[in-house]
Amino acid sequence: MHTLNADLHCHSVVSDGTLTPEALACRAHANGVHVWSLTDHDEVGGQERAKKAAEDLGMKYISGVEISVTWCSQTVHIVGLGIDHTNAALIEGLNQTRNGRTNRAKAIAAQLDQIGIKNAYEGALQFVGNPELISRTHFARFLVDSGVCKDTNEVFANYLIDGKPGYVGHEWANLTDAVNWITQAGGIAVIAHPGRYNYTSLQLSELYAEFKELGGRGIEVVTGSHTKEEYKTFAKVALQHGFLASRGSDFHSPNESHVDLGTLPDLPSQLQPIWLEFQ
């Protein structure tokens, strides 16, 4: 039985969430989380704060990060759990990954300007804790705030995605580097929310095989964007490939996230929970 409530995927103001690491820790604790991890995008600046807040509340804390990777022309997210967040190679790799965001943000703003949405870069910056980490989410919040769209779902139906105004592709880290940074920093690499990727089943099989060959060991089975059917699908994948199973809400904001911290169903019982590796 996996009755331990583990939430090993969420975001703070240090990347594209709206709550501080301390507020997230309080929210997780209030929702009954026992084991918690903050996994900001390409950034470990919130780790000390998250760890202290979690431990002050009596929760077990596992350090984390979510690295943006380009694989087969699409973006894949790789979570690193149990990392040494002071590891020099990891910090340098994350710096390189973040550096591309500002140029991309300016290109997004230029496209929005062409269709009459002015000052989007400055507008998005109002919602950014760390300007190096400006993302599509911040532009989405600006488009809602300025009345262009009623909510972020409407934004991502009409803007900022492939084929729509404001879409700018980006080359992130490669899979080899991301897995290496995590494992060299003493962590375990995990494929985040596999149900979100638009790959063929053959490409997914290749992704799992390559990830495993590089030293990747985990996969998110129960996560905020997965359906009940996908829990079953990715439980099978975990068993087939011998992956450790992770569970995380991918919580960003009380107003935007579909799933709150600590409220997901348990992992399917036949799986090996990743948090047992950190006892």
N, C-alpha and C positions, 0 to 999 in steps of 0.2 A: 504493500500500500504506500502511495506517495502523499500522505496526508500533510506533509510539510508544505506550507504555502510559500513558494519561491517565485519571485518576479525579477527576472534577470535581463530586462530590456526596457529602458525608459530614457527620457531626455529632459534636460534642465535648460535654464536660460543660457548656460555656457554654450549650447549649440542652438537647437531650434525649438526647445520647449518654452513654456511660459512661467514655470515655477522655479524657484531657487533649489539647489540641492537639499537644503534644510527643509523646505516646505514639502518636497517630494518624499523625504524620509518620514516626515510626520504623517503624510497622507498614506504612505505604504503601511506604516505601523498601525494607523487607525483602521485600516482595512484588513488587518490580521496577517500581514506579511511577516514571515520568519527569516527568510534569506532574501537579500535585496542587492541589486546591482544597478548603478547608474552607467549608461552606455552612450555618452554624447557622441555626436558625429565627428570623427577625425580630431578629437580633442580630449585631453585628460585633465584639463584645468580645474574641473569640479571634484576630482577624486578625493582629495584630502578632506574637503568639506562634507562630502557625502558619507565617507567612512566615519568621521567623527559623529555626525548627526545620527547615523544608524546605530553606532555602538552606544551612544548616550541613551538611545531608546531601547537598547537590549536586543536589537536585530543583528543577525550575522551579516557582515558585509563582504561582498566579492567585488573586487575592482573590475572595471569594464570600459570598453570603448567600442564604437561601431565604425568600421572603416569602409569608405566608398571605393568600390572596385569596378573597373570596366572589364567585362568578360564577354567575348563574342558580341561586341558592339552594343551591349546593354549594361546598365548599372546593376551590380549585385552588392549587397551589404554583408560584410563579414564582421561578426561580433567577436571580440576578444575578451575572455573572462579569466580572472585570476592573474592579470598582468602585473608586472612591476611598472607602475606608471611613471617612474623616474628613469626608465631605461633609455639611454641616449639614442640608440638606433630607432627605437619606436617613436620617440619625440621628433626626431629629424624626419622620419618617414611621414608622420602626420603633418608636419609643417609643409612638406612638399605637396601633399595631397590638398591641403587647405589653400595653398597659394593660387590655385587656378580659379577660385570662386569669385574673386573680385572682378576679374576680366569678364567672366561669364555673366555676372550680375549686370555689368554695364552694357553688355550685348543684349541681354533680356530687356533692359530699360529702353534701349535704342529701338528695338522692335515695337514695344508698346507705344513709344512716342509716335511712330509712323502711323498708328491707328488712332491717334488722338488722346492717348492716356499719357499725360505729361508728368514729369518729375517722379517717375516710378522708382528710380534708384534711391533718391533722397527719402521718398515715402517708405520704401521697404526698410531703409536703414533705421527708421524710428522703432522698428520692432526687433532689432538685432541687439543681442547682448554683446557679441564679439564680432566686429565688422569683417574679420577674416572668414567668418562662418556664415556669411549671407547666403541664403538658399531660396529655392522656389517658394517654400512655406512663408517666408517673410514677404515676398511679393504678393502671395495669396492674401495675407492679412491686410496688406495695404489696399488691395482691390476690394476687399470687403469693407474696410474702414472708410474708403472714399466713395462707397455706394455703387461701384461698378457691378458688383455681384452681391447676392444676399448672404452667401456663406462660402466656405472654402471648397465645398463639394462642387458648387456651381463654377468656381474659378477653374478647377481642374477638369471640368467638362468642356470649357470654352477657351482656356488660355494655358500657356506654360507647358503644354504637352505636345508631343510630336505631331506636326501638321497644323498646329494652331499658333496664333500670334504669341510671341514671348517664349517660344521653345528654342533653347540653345543647348546642343549636345555638349558633352564634356568628357574628356579622357581622365579617369581617376587613376588610382594606383592599379598595378596589375595583381592578379590573384597570388602569384608566387611571392611578391614582396609583402603583401598584407599578411599572409599566413606566416611568413618568416618573421616579420616584426613582432607578431603576437607570440609565436613559440619561443623566439629568442628572449622575449621579455618574461618568460616563464608561464605564459598563459595558454589557454585552450581556445583554438579557433572554431567558430560556430557559423554555419550558414544561416543568416537571418531570414525569417518569413519566406521560405521557398515557394509558397503558393502565389506570391506576387509577381514572379518572373514570367515573362512572356516567351518562354522557350518551348521548342518541341520536346517530346519525351526523350528523343535521342540526345538532344543537346543537354537536357537535365541529367541524363545518365552520365554523359561526358563530364559535366560539371562536378558531380559527386565523385567520380573516379579520380579526376585530376586533383580535386580538393583533398581527397584522402591520401593520394600519393605524395602530396606536398606536406602532409602532416596534420591536416585538418581533422578534427575528431568529433565535432558536434553538429547538430541540426536543430533548429527551432521547430517543434511539432505543434505545440499549443501556443498560439500567439494572436494578438488582437485582430489581425486582418484575415486569419484563417476561418473557414467555415467548419462545421462539425464533420462534414465529409472529408475535408482536408486534414483534420486531426488524424483520421484513419489512414488516409493516403500517405502522410509523412511519417506516421508510426511505422508503416510497412517499409518505407525507405530507410528509416533508422535501423530497423532489424536487418534488412537486406545488406546494408553496407557496414553494419557494426558501429553505427554512430551513437554517441551519447545523446540523450534527448534533453532539450532545453524548453523552458516555458517563460514567456514574458509578454507583458501587455503592449509594449511599444507605446506607452503613454507619453503624450506631448503636452496636453493642456486640458483642464476641466471642461472647456467649451468646445473642444474640437475632437477629442479622442472618443472612439466608439466604446472602448473598454477601459475601465478604471484599473488602477494598480491593484494587484492581488485578487481580482475577481474572476479570473479565468477558471475553467474546470481543471481538474487534476490531469496529469499526464496519464495516457493509457498504461495499465498496470504492468504490462510485459516489458516495458522499456527501462533502460538504465538511466536514471536521472543524473544530469551532469553535476549537480551540486554536491553529490556524494564524493566527488573528486576533491572537494575543498574542505573536507571535515578535519 
